[in-house]
Amino acid sequence: MKPCDYNIKTALDLTNAMIRLADKGDAEREDVGCGILYGLLRDSGYKIKKMAEEEKNKHIAKGWWDKKC
């Protein structure tokens, strides 16, 4: 696996973890401040995920993406 592919895959893994944590935290929160925190975490996760997916697709189109990723 090329380092650039590995880094994109790692970014995607991190965004998925951010989104899962935001969902869990939002379900378990006890005040509004936490809701703001988890909303920001979720929004950021989705924005970063979209960018990482776009980069992944560019790598796939160029034939760079290792299918083992």
Backbone as a chain_set.jsonl record, in Angstrom:
{"seq": "MKPCDYNIKTALDLTNAMIRLADKGDAEREDVGCGILYGLLRDSGYKIKKMAEEEKNKHIAKGWWDKKC", "coords": {"N": [[0.846, -1.175, 0.0], [0.573, 2.172, -0.89], [2.025, 5.01, 0.747], [0.484, 7.391, 0.54], [-2.077, 6.42, -0.034], [-2.54, 4.929, 2.255], [-2.635, 6.967, 4.167], [-4.936, 8.375, 3.401], [-6.832, 6.361, 3.794], [-6.547, 6.058, 6.558], [-7.441, 8.579, 7.39], [-10.124, 8.356, 6.621], [-10.914, 6.278, 8.331], [-10.592, 7.604, 10.785], [-12.524, 9.639, 10.532], [-14.856, 8.147, 10.494], [-14.766, 7.145, 13.098], [-15.021, 9.561, 14.488], [-17.639, 10.309, 13.798], [-19.115, 8.155, 14.846], [-18.513, 8.485, 17.599], [-19.646, 11.005, 18.024], [-22.357, 10.439, 17.622], [-22.818, 8.596, 19.71], [-22.067, 10.139, 21.941], [-23.92, 12.23, 21.745], [-26.297, 10.879, 22.201], [-25.981, 10.198, 24.847], [-25.605, 12.514, 26.251], [-25.924, 15.154, 28.736], [-26.338, 17.834, 28.822], [-26.672, 21.037, 27.117], [-24.273, 22.123, 26.169], [-22.647, 19.918, 25.647], [-24.086, 18.883, 23.541], [-23.587, 20.77, 21.57], [-20.842, 20.39, 21.251], [-20.765, 17.688, 20.296], [-22.268, 17.965, 18.005], [-20.622, 19.633, 16.482], [-18.409, 17.948, 16.237], [-19.563, 15.855, 14.719], [-20.374, 17.227, 12.35], [-17.87, 18.133, 11.439], [-16.608, 15.688, 11.066], [-18.125, 14.595, 8.932], [-17.573, 16.486, 6.91], [-14.776, 16.283, 6.579], [-14.662, 13.606, 5.898], [-15.976, 13.623, 3.417], [-14.139, 15.078, 1.858], [-11.919, 13.353, 2.0], [-12.958, 11.065, 0.756], [-13.3, 12.098, -1.819], [-10.626, 12.494, -2.551], [-9.754, 9.845, -2.453], [-11.275, 8.79, -4.561], [-10.119, 10.192, -6.687], [-7.584, 9.057, -6.676], [-8.247, 6.434, -7.291], [-9.259, 6.811, -9.883], [-6.916, 7.521, -11.186], [-5.592, 5.199, -11.098], [-4.01, 4.646, -8.947], [-4.866, 3.716, -6.494], [-4.646, 1.187, -4.133], [-6.25, -1.793, -4.206], [-6.447, -3.353, -1.971], [-6.828, -1.686, 0.102]], "CA": [[0.0, 0.0, 0.0], [1.338, 3.408, -0.96], [1.789, 5.855, 1.925], [-0.608, 8.349, 0.326], [-3.327, 5.667, 0.1], [-2.662, 4.587, 3.671], [-3.033, 8.17, 4.901], [-6.341, 8.641, 3.088], [-7.61, 5.327, 4.493], [-6.515, 6.401, 7.974], [-8.338, 9.726, 7.559], [-11.49, 7.833, 6.558], [-11.152, 5.561, 9.588], [-10.748, 8.603, 11.84], [-13.811, 10.328, 10.394], [-15.902, 7.211, 10.937], [-14.711, 7.132, 14.56], [-15.578, 10.84, 14.933], [-19.095, 10.268, 13.627], [-19.651, 7.208, 15.845], [-18.411, 9.115, 18.918], [-20.641, 12.08, 18.082], [-23.676, 9.81, 17.798], [-22.863, 8.032, 21.069], [-22.039, 11.242, 22.896], [-25.183, 12.955, 21.664], [-27.327, 10.046, 22.833], [-25.723, 10.091, 26.282], [-25.306, 13.829, 26.834], [-26.818, 15.635, 29.777], [-26.526, 19.276, 28.745], [-26.626, 21.643, 25.788], [-22.876, 22.304, 25.766], [-22.192, 18.663, 25.042], [-24.766, 18.77, 22.255], [-22.839, 21.608, 20.634], [-19.581, 19.685, 20.998], [-20.972, 16.514, 19.457], [-22.716, 18.448, 16.699], [-19.425, 20.099, 15.787], [-17.636, 16.75, 15.912], [-20.256, 15.158, 13.64], [-20.266, 18.035, 11.138], [-16.478, 18.091, 10.988], [-16.358, 14.334, 10.575], [-18.713, 14.44, 7.6], [-16.856, 17.348, 5.961], [-13.472, 15.675, 6.319], [-14.924, 12.348, 5.192], [-16.281, 13.948, 2.022], [-12.877, 15.434, 1.199], [-11.092, 12.147, 1.896], [-13.567, 10.224, -0.283], [-12.981, 12.706, -3.105], [-9.224, 12.175, -2.833], [-9.707, 8.413, -2.742], [-11.8, 8.604, -5.915], [-9.097, 10.681, -7.623], [-6.531, 8.038, -6.721], [-8.813, 5.293, -8.025], [-9.328, 7.19, -11.298], [-5.553, 7.556, -11.716], [-5.025, 3.869, -11.005], [-3.054, 4.595, -7.85], [-5.439, 3.141, -5.277], [-4.43, -0.23, -3.908], [-7.561, -2.386, -3.921], [-6.394, -3.964, -0.637], [-7.185, -0.664, 1.088]], "C": [[0.896, 1.244, 0.0], [1.031, 4.273, 0.264], [0.636, 6.834, 1.741], [-1.973, 7.658, 0.439], [-3.591, 5.327, 1.567], [-3.164, 5.795, 4.471], [-4.49, 8.53, 4.632], [-7.227, 7.632, 3.813], [-7.672, 5.629, 5.989], [-7.432, 7.586, 8.273], [-9.797, 9.268, 7.529], [-11.846, 7.07, 7.829], [-11.397, 6.539, 10.737], [-12.097, 9.315, 11.748], [-14.953, 9.421, 10.82], [-15.943, 7.134, 12.459], [-15.296, 8.426, 15.131], [-17.1, 10.813, 14.885], [-19.732, 9.322, 14.64], [-19.628, 7.822, 17.242], [-19.444, 10.221, 19.074], [-22.04, 11.513, 18.312], [-23.838, 9.271, 19.223], [-22.93, 9.147, 22.107], [-23.345, 12.014, 22.913], [-26.301, 12.179, 22.352], [-27.183, 10.024, 24.356], [-25.521, 11.445, 26.982], [-26.361, 14.252, 27.848], [-27.006, 17.144, 29.758], [-26.308, 19.784, 27.325], [-25.199, 21.795, 25.281], [-22.306, 21.064, 25.1], [-22.841, 18.467, 23.673], [-24.052, 19.588, 21.189], [-21.528, 20.924, 20.258], [-19.775, 18.52, 20.033], [-21.512, 16.883, 18.083], [-21.547, 18.917, 15.855], [-18.553, 18.917, 15.352], [-18.245, 16.006, 14.73], [-20.106, 15.923, 12.32], [-18.856, 17.995, 10.568], [-16.133, 16.726, 10.411], [-16.893, 14.135, 9.172], [-17.993, 15.292, 6.55], [-15.508, 16.737, 5.582], [-13.649, 14.378, 5.535], [-15.197, 12.6, 3.713], [-15.004, 14.279, 1.255], [-11.995, 14.203, 0.993], [-11.64, 11.196, 0.835], [-13.262, 10.768, -1.676], [-11.529, 12.404, -3.503], [-9.056, 10.696, -3.179], [-10.178, 8.158, -4.174], [-10.832, 9.111, -6.977], [-7.979, 9.656, -7.779], [-7.009, 6.803, -7.493], [-8.822, 5.599, -9.512], [-7.946, 7.197, -11.959], [-4.893, 6.178, -11.693], [-4.025, 3.701, -9.883], [-3.554, 3.798, -6.662], [-5.199, 1.645, -5.225], [-5.749, -0.851, -3.469], [-7.604, -3.078, -2.548], [-6.777, -2.976, 0.454], [-8.617, -0.882, 1.467]], "O": [[1.842, 1.35, 0.781], [-0.095, 4.268, 0.761], [-0.115, 7.084, 2.684], [-2.921, 8.25, 0.954], [-4.719, 5.426, 2.051], [-4.017, 5.654, 5.347], [-5.203, 8.946, 5.546], [-8.255, 8.001, 4.381], [-8.721, 5.476, 6.615], [-8.121, 7.597, 9.293], [-10.612, 9.739, 8.321], [-12.955, 7.202, 8.345], [-12.292, 6.334, 11.558], [-12.74, 9.565, 12.767], [-15.913, 9.878, 11.44], [-17.021, 7.066, 13.05], [-15.99, 8.394, 16.147], [-17.766, 11.246, 15.825], [-20.765, 9.642, 15.227], [-20.598, 7.701, 17.991], [-20.05, 10.362, 20.136], [-22.811, 12.05, 19.106], [-24.874, 9.472, 19.857], [-23.743, 9.105, 23.031], [-23.824, 12.408, 23.976], [-27.155, 12.771, 23.012], [-28.172, 9.847, 25.068], [-25.29, 11.487, 28.19], [-27.503, 13.792, 27.832], [-27.746, 17.687, 30.578], [-25.826, 19.06, 26.454], [-24.941, 21.615, 24.091], [-21.575, 21.151, 24.114], [-22.212, 17.943, 22.753], [-23.925, 19.154, 20.044], [-21.152, 20.887, 19.086], [-19.03, 18.385, 19.063], [-21.242, 16.189, 17.103], [-21.483, 18.637, 14.658], [-18.029, 18.896, 14.238], [-17.521, 15.572, 13.833], [-19.754, 15.338, 11.296], [-18.669, 17.842, 9.361], [-15.451, 16.625, 9.391], [-16.209, 13.575, 8.314], [-17.824, 14.851, 5.413], [-15.149, 16.683, 4.406], [-12.88, 14.088, 4.618], [-14.703, 11.87, 2.854], [-14.812, 13.813, 0.132], [-11.394, 14.036, -0.068], [-10.869, 10.585, 0.094], [-12.998, 10.003, -2.603], [-11.25, 12.095, -4.661], [-8.305, 10.345, -4.089], [-9.551, 7.397, -4.911], [-10.732, 8.522, -8.053], [-7.491, 9.421, -8.884], [-6.249, 6.208, -8.258], [-8.44, 4.754, -10.322], [-7.822, 6.913, -13.15], [-3.784, 6.002, -12.197], [-3.272, 2.728, -9.86], [-2.753, 3.258, -5.898], [-5.515, 0.924, -6.172], [-6.302, -0.454, -2.444], [-8.685, -3.355, -2.028], [-7.023, -3.368, 1.595], [-9.157, -0.143, 2.291]]}, "num_chains": 1, "name": "protein.A"}
